[in-house]
Every structure is written in C-alpha cells, then in structure tokens.
Amino acid sequence: MLEIDPGLMVWSLITFAIAVAVLWRFAFGPLQRIIDERSAQIRESIETAEATREEAARLLDEYKGTLAEVRAEAESILERSRKSGETTKAEIVDEARKQAERTLEKAQQQIERDVRTALNELKGQIADLTVLATERVITKTLTEADQRRLLEEALAGIKMDDLGPRGTE
C-alpha cells in the first residue's frame, strides 16, 4: 500500500513552491506581459480599423454626394443644351420661313410686273392690229382721226384686268 512520509511531503511542497515561484517570476510574468502587449496591439488594430472604416464610410458618403451633384449638373447642362438647340432650330426654321415668304413675295411682284408689261405690250399690239384691220375693212373712207377715236373707244371697252392671270388679285 501507500505509505505517507512526512519528510518527503515537506520537500515535495518546498520544491513545488520553488518551481511555482521560479515559473511565476520567469515564465508566467513574461508570458502575461506578452499576452497583455498582444491584447493591446489587437485593441489598437481594432480601433484603427474602426476609424478607417468610419473614414471610408464618410468618404463614400461624400463621394456619393459629389457624384449626385455632378449628375445633376450634367443633366442641367444637357437640358440647357437641348433648350438652346431647340431655340436655335426654331430661329433657323423661322428665318427660313421668312426668307421663303420674302422670295415668294418678290416672285409674285415680279410676275405681276411681267404680266402688266405683257398686257401693255398686248394692248399696244391689239391697238396696232385693230388699226390695221380697221384700215383694211374701212379702207380709206375714214380719216385717221376717226380711226384713232374708234380705236380708243374699243380699247376703253376692253377691261385690262380681265386679261390678267386668274387669282393674282
């Protein structure tokens, strides 16, 4: 069986106490310091990471705000460009329409002048032909003054406006 020796037990306790004191002094103390330093480093890393995360979140929000402002400004510039383009287009179309109207009006005026000139020439030719025809029909029975009087009466009976083109009034 087991025998209990009090001397061995005392020496075992002393040895155990010395071993714990040596370990405490040279092993547990430095190990605890290393563990404490490592914990402090981990805490600092966590704090730094948290600060970096907060800074990144702030920068992200700032970036999103700036991006929204840039998009809004780009939309504004595009809208102003569209409006400017539409205004310019309207001005160009209006100016082209006015130019076409002026050209048409000038053409109509030229046509009217040409018609009047042609009618006057026709009137003169009719007068000459009438005189010539009258001379042949009447031969020498009428005097030249009578012929002129008859011609003027005939011309007075002709309405020159009726000879012009239709729809130019």
trRosetta pair geometry for C-beta under 8 A, 3 or more apart (Angstrom, degrees):
i j d omega theta_ij theta_ji phi_ij phi_ji
4 9 7.0 11 -174 -43 86 133
5 8 4.1 55 90 15 114 113
5 9 6.5 169 88 -16 60 86
6 9 5.4 -56 -145 37 36 115
6 10 6.4 39 158 -23 68 101
7 10 5.9 -51 -151 32 31 109
7 11 6.5 24 153 -10 65 106
8 11 5.8 -56 -146 43 33 106
8 12 6.0 36 153 -23 66 108
9 12 5.5 -51 -143 35 30 114
9 13 6.4 31 156 -18 63 104
10 13 5.8 -55 -150 36 30 109
10 14 6.3 29 151 -18 65 106
11 14 5.6 -51 -143 38 34 111
11 15 6.1 35 156 -20 66 107
12 15 5.7 -54 -145 38 29 111
12 16 6.2 30 153 -20 63 107
13 16 5.6 -52 -144 38 30 112
13 17 6.2 32 155 -21 65 106
14 17 5.7 -54 -146 37 30 111
14 18 6.3 29 153 -18 65 105
15 18 5.8 -52 -146 37 30 110
15 19 6.2 31 153 -20 64 107
16 19 5.6 -55 -146 37 30 112
16 20 6.3 29 154 -18 65 104
17 20 5.8 -52 -145 37 30 108
17 21 6.3 30 153 -19 64 107
18 21 5.7 -55 -146 38 30 111
18 22 6.2 29 155 -18 66 106
19 22 5.9 -53 -144 38 29 108
19 23 6.1 27 155 -16 64 110
20 23 5.7 -56 -142 43 29 110
20 24 5.9 33 155 -24 65 108
21 24 5.6 -52 -143 36 27 112
21 25 6.1 21 158 -15 63 109
22 25 5.9 -60 -146 41 27 106
22 26 5.8 -18 172 20 67 114
22 27 7.7 48 126 0 67 101
23 26 6.8 -73 -126 57 20 80
23 27 4.5 -38 -160 40 65 123
23 28 5.8 62 140 -18 79 99
24 27 7.3 -17 -50 53 11 78
24 28 4.8 -29 -126 42 46 126
24 29 6.5 69 160 -33 54 93
25 28 7.9 48 7 45 19 87
25 29 6.1 -8 -160 -2 24 133
26 29 7.1 12 -54 37 6 107
26 30 7.0 -9 177 1 39 116
27 30 6.7 -68 -148 43 19 98
27 31 6.0 14 160 -14 61 117
28 31 5.6 -59 -140 43 29 112
28 32 5.9 31 160 -23 66 107
29 32 5.9 -55 -146 35 24 109
29 33 6.4 24 153 -18 61 105
30 33 5.4 -52 -146 36 35 114
30 34 6.3 37 154 -20 67 103
31 34 5.6 -53 -148 36 32 112
31 35 6.3 32 152 -19 65 105
32 35 5.5 -52 -145 38 33 112
32 36 6.1 34 153 -20 66 106
33 36 5.6 -54 -145 38 30 111
33 37 6.2 30 155 -19 65 105
34 37 5.8 -52 -144 37 29 110
34 38 6.2 30 154 -19 63 107
35 38 5.7 -55 -146 38 29 112
35 39 6.3 32 152 -21 63 106
36 39 5.6 -52 -147 35 31 113
36 40 6.4 32 152 -20 64 104
37 40 5.6 -54 -150 35 32 112
37 41 6.4 33 151 -19 65 104
38 41 5.6 -52 -148 36 33 112
38 42 6.3 34 152 -20 65 105
39 42 5.6 -53 -147 36 31 112
39 43 6.3 33 152 -19 65 105
40 43 5.6 -52 -147 37 31 112
40 44 6.3 32 153 -18 65 105
41 44 5.7 -54 -147 38 31 111
41 45 6.2 33 153 -20 65 106
42 45 5.6 -53 -147 36 31 113
42 46 6.3 32 152 -20 64 105
43 46 5.7 -54 -148 36 30 111
43 47 6.3 29 153 -17 65 106
44 47 5.6 -54 -145 39 31 110
44 48 6.1 31 154 -19 66 107
45 48 5.6 -53 -143 39 29 111
45 49 6.1 31 155 -19 64 107
46 49 5.7 -54 -145 38 29 111
46 50 6.2 31 154 -20 64 106
47 50 5.7 -53 -146 36 30 112
47 51 6.3 29 154 -17 64 105
48 51 5.7 -54 -146 38 31 110
48 52 6.2 31 153 -18 65 107
49 52 5.6 -54 -145 39 31 112
49 53 6.1 35 153 -22 65 105
50 53 5.6 -51 -145 35 30 113
50 54 6.4 31 154 -18 64 104
51 54 5.7 -52 -147 37 31 111
51 55 6.3 32 152 -18 64 106
52 55 5.6 -53 -146 38 32 112
52 56 6.2 34 152 -21 65 105
53 56 5.6 -52 -146 36 30 112
53 57 6.3 32 153 -20 64 104
54 57 5.7 -52 -147 35 31 112
54 58 6.4 33 152 -19 64 105
55 58 5.6 -53 -147 37 31 112
55 59 6.2 30 153 -17 65 107
56 59 5.7 -54 -145 40 31 110
56 60 6.2 36 152 -24 64 105
57 60 5.5 -51 -146 34 30 114
57 61 6.5 31 153 -17 63 103
58 61 5.8 -54 -151 36 31 110
58 62 6.2 31 150 -18 64 108
59 62 5.4 -53 -145 40 33 114
59 63 6.1 38 152 -23 66 104
60 63 5.5 -51 -145 35 30 113
60 64 6.3 32 154 -19 64 104
61 64 5.7 -52 -147 36 31 111
61 65 6.4 32 153 -19 64 105
62 65 5.7 -54 -150 36 30 112
62 66 6.3 29 153 -16 65 107
63 66 5.8 -56 -146 39 30 109
63 67 6.1 32 153 -21 65 108
64 67 5.6 -53 -144 37 29 113
64 68 6.3 32 154 -21 64 104
65 68 5.7 -53 -149 34 30 111
65 69 6.5 30 152 -18 64 104
66 69 5.6 -53 -149 36 33 112
66 70 6.3 33 153 -19 67 106
67 70 5.7 -53 -146 37 31 111
67 71 6.3 32 154 -19 64 105
68 71 5.7 -53 -147 37 30 111
68 72 6.3 31 154 -19 64 106
69 72 5.7 -55 -147 37 30 110
69 73 6.2 27 155 -17 65 107
70 73 5.7 -54 -145 39 30 109
70 74 6.2 33 153 -21 65 106
71 74 5.6 -54 -146 36 31 112
71 75 6.3 33 153 -19 65 104
72 75 5.7 -52 -150 36 31 112
72 76 6.3 34 150 -21 64 105
73 76 5.4 -51 -147 36 34 115
73 77 6.3 36 153 -20 66 102
74 77 5.7 -51 -146 36 32 111
74 78 6.3 33 153 -18 64 105
75 78 5.7 -55 -148 38 31 112
75 79 6.2 31 153 -20 65 106
76 79 5.7 -54 -146 36 29 111
76 80 6.3 29 154 -17 64 105
77 80 5.8 -53 -147 38 31 109
77 81 6.2 33 152 -21 64 107
78 81 5.5 -54 -147 37 31 113
78 82 6.3 34 153 -21 65 103
79 82 5.6 -49 -147 34 32 112
79 83 6.4 29 154 -16 64 105
80 83 5.8 -55 -147 39 32 109
80 84 6.1 33 153 -20 66 108
81 84 5.6 -55 -144 39 29 111
81 85 6.1 31 155 -20 64 107
82 85 5.7 -57 -148 37 28 111
82 86 6.3 26 155 -17 64 106
83 86 5.7 -54 -146 38 31 110
83 87 6.2 32 154 -20 65 106
84 87 5.7 -54 -146 37 30 112
84 88 6.2 29 155 -17 65 107
85 88 5.7 -54 -144 39 29 109
85 89 6.1 33 154 -22 64 107
86 89 5.5 -51 -144 36 30 114
86 90 6.2 32 154 -20 64 105
87 90 5.7 -54 -148 36 29 110
87 91 6.3 30 152 -19 64 106
88 91 5.6 -53 -147 36 32 112
88 92 6.2 31 154 -19 66 106
89 92 5.8 -56 -147 37 29 109
89 93 6.2 26 155 -16 65 108
90 93 5.8 -55 -143 40 29 109
90 94 6.0 30 156 -20 64 109
91 94 5.7 -56 -144 38 28 111
91 95 6.1 27 157 -18 65 107
92 95 5.8 -54 -145 38 28 109
92 96 6.2 29 154 -18 64 107
93 96 5.7 -55 -147 38 30 111
93 97 6.3 32 153 -21 64 106
94 97 5.6 -53 -148 35 30 112
94 98 6.3 30 153 -18 65 105
95 98 5.7 -52 -146 37 32 111
95 99 6.2 34 153 -20 65 106
96 99 5.6 -52 -145 37 31 112
96 100 6.3 33 153 -20 64 104
97 100 5.7 -53 -148 36 30 111
97 101 6.4 32 152 -19 64 104
98 101 5.6 -53 -148 36 32 112
98 102 6.3 33 152 -19 65 104
99 102 5.7 -52 -148 36 32 111
99 103 6.2 32 153 -18 65 106
100 103 5.7 -54 -145 38 31 111
100 104 6.1 32 154 -19 65 107
101 104 5.6 -54 -145 39 30 112
101 105 6.1 31 155 -20 65 107
102 105 5.6 -55 -146 38 29 112
102 106 6.3 30 154 -18 65 105
103 106 5.8 -53 -147 37 30 111
103 107 6.3 32 152 -20 64 106
104 107 5.6 -54 -147 36 31 113
104 108 6.3 31 153 -20 65 104
105 108 5.7 -52 -147 35 31 111
105 109 6.4 31 153 -18 64 105
106 109 5.6 -54 -148 37 32 111
106 110 6.3 33 153 -19 65 105
107 110 5.7 -53 -147 37 31 111
107 111 6.3 34 152 -21 65 104
108 111 5.6 -51 -147 35 32 113
108 112 6.4 34 152 -20 64 104
108 168 7.5 170 -163 -143 95 94
109 112 5.6 -52 -148 36 32 112
109 113 6.4 33 152 -18 65 103
110 113 5.6 -52 -148 37 33 111
110 114 6.1 32 153 -18 66 107
111 114 5.6 -56 -146 40 30 110
111 115 6.1 32 154 -22 66 105
111 165 7.8 -46 158 30 115 146
111 168 7.2 -134 114 -124 116 136
112 115 5.7 -52 -145 35 30 111
112 116 6.3 30 155 -18 64 105
112 168 6.3 166 -92 172 89 130
113 116 5.8 -55 -149 37 30 110
113 117 6.2 29 153 -18 65 107
114 117 5.6 -53 -145 38 31 111
114 118 6.1 31 154 -18 65 107
115 118 5.7 -56 -146 40 30 110
115 119 6.1 30 154 -20 65 107
115 164 5.4 68 162 -139 133 93
115 165 6.0 -100 -114 0 142 101
115 168 7.0 116 13 86 168 172
116 119 5.7 -54 -145 37 29 111
116 120 6.3 30 155 -19 64 104
117 120 5.8 -54 -149 36 30 110
117 121 6.3 28 153 -16 64 106
118 121 5.6 -55 -148 39 32 110
118 122 6.0 34 151 -21 66 107
119 122 5.4 -52 -142 39 32 113
119 123 6.1 40 152 -25 65 101
119 160 5.5 98 168 -170 132 106
119 163 5.7 132 -125 97 110 124
119 164 6.5 -35 -68 -79 141 79
120 123 5.5 -47 -146 31 32 115
120 124 6.6 32 152 -17 62 102
121 124 5.7 -54 -153 36 33 111
121 125 6.3 30 151 -16 67 106
122 125 5.6 -55 -145 40 33 109
122 126 6.0 37 153 -22 67 104
122 163 7.1 -163 95 161 147 148
123 126 5.7 -52 -145 35 29 112
123 127 6.3 32 152 -21 62 104
123 155 6.9 75 -163 -141 100 116
123 158 7.9 174 -119 95 91 138
123 160 6.6 -19 -75 -106 126 118
124 127 5.6 -52 -149 34 31 113
124 128 6.4 29 153 -17 65 104
125 128 5.6 -52 -147 38 34 110
125 129 6.1 31 154 -16 67 107
126 129 5.7 -56 -143 42 30 108
126 130 5.9 33 155 -23 66 108
126 155 7.5 134 103 -100 117 92
126 158 7.6 7 129 -8 159 175
127 130 5.7 -53 -144 36 28 112
127 131 6.3 29 155 -19 63 105
127 151 5.8 72 -149 -174 85 122
127 155 6.3 4 -89 -74 99 130
128 131 5.7 -54 -150 36 30 111
128 132 6.2 27 152 -17 65 108
129 132 5.5 -55 -144 40 32 111
129 133 6.0 29 156 -17 68 107
130 133 5.8 -53 -140 40 29 107
130 134 5.9 30 157 -20 64 109
130 151 5.6 134 107 -121 126 91
130 154 6.0 -178 -160 92 154 155
130 155 8.0 -155 32 -55 164 88
131 134 5.7 -55 -143 39 26 111
131 135 6.2 31 155 -24 62 106
131 147 6.1 76 -136 163 83 120
131 151 5.9 0 -73 -87 85 138
132 135 5.7 -52 -149 31 28 113
132 136 6.6 24 154 -16 62 105
133 136 5.8 -57 -151 37 33 108
133 137 6.2 25 155 -15 68 109
134 137 5.8 -57 -142 40 31 105
134 138 5.7 -1 171 9 69 115
134 142 7.5 -46 157 53 107 144
134 147 5.7 145 114 -140 136 97
134 150 6.4 148 -136 97 153 137
134 151 7.2 -114 -2 -68 157 90
135 138 6.7 -65 -128 53 19 88
135 139 7.1 53 170 -113 54 25
135 147 7.0 25 -72 -125 78 145
136 139 7.0 7 -167 -75 22 61
138 141 5.2 -111 172 48 89 99
138 142 4.9 4 145 4 147 111
138 147 7.7 -165 60 -92 145 97
142 146 4.0 -122 -171 88 102 130
142 147 5.4 127 118 -56 123 80
142 150 7.5 -13 -175 -7 160 138
143 146 4.8 100 53 5 73 101
143 147 7.1 -133 99 -5 41 87
144 147 5.4 -51 -149 34 37 115
144 148 6.4 39 152 -21 67 102
145 148 5.7 -51 -149 34 32 111
145 149 6.4 34 152 -20 64 105
146 149 5.7 -54 -148 36 32 113
146 150 6.4 32 154 -17 66 106
147 150 5.9 -56 -149 38 30 110
147 151 6.3 33 152 -21 64 108
148 151 5.5 -56 -148 37 31 115
148 152 6.3 29 156 -19 66 105
149 152 6.0 -55 -148 36 29 109
149 153 6.5 29 153 -18 63 106
150 153 5.7 -55 -149 36 31 112
150 154 6.3 32 152 -20 65 107
151 154 5.7 -56 -149 36 30 111
151 155 6.2 25 156 -15 66 107
152 155 5.7 -54 -143 40 31 109
152 156 6.1 37 154 -25 64 105
153 156 5.7 -52 -146 33 29 113
153 157 6.7 31 153 -21 61 105
154 157 5.8 -57 -156 32 31 112
154 158 6.9 26 149 -18 64 103
155 158 5.7 -54 -151 32 39 109
158 162 7.9 -128 -180 51 67 114
158 163 7.5 26 169 -38 106 123
159 162 4.4 72 89 -1 105 110
159 163 7.5 175 98 -13 61 83
160 163 5.6 -53 -159 29 45 115
160 164 7.3 57 146 -34 67 93
161 164 5.8 -39 -161 10 43 117
161 169 7.9 56 -172 -91 112 113
164 168 6.1 -101 148 53 119 125
165 168 5.1 71 78 -15 95 125
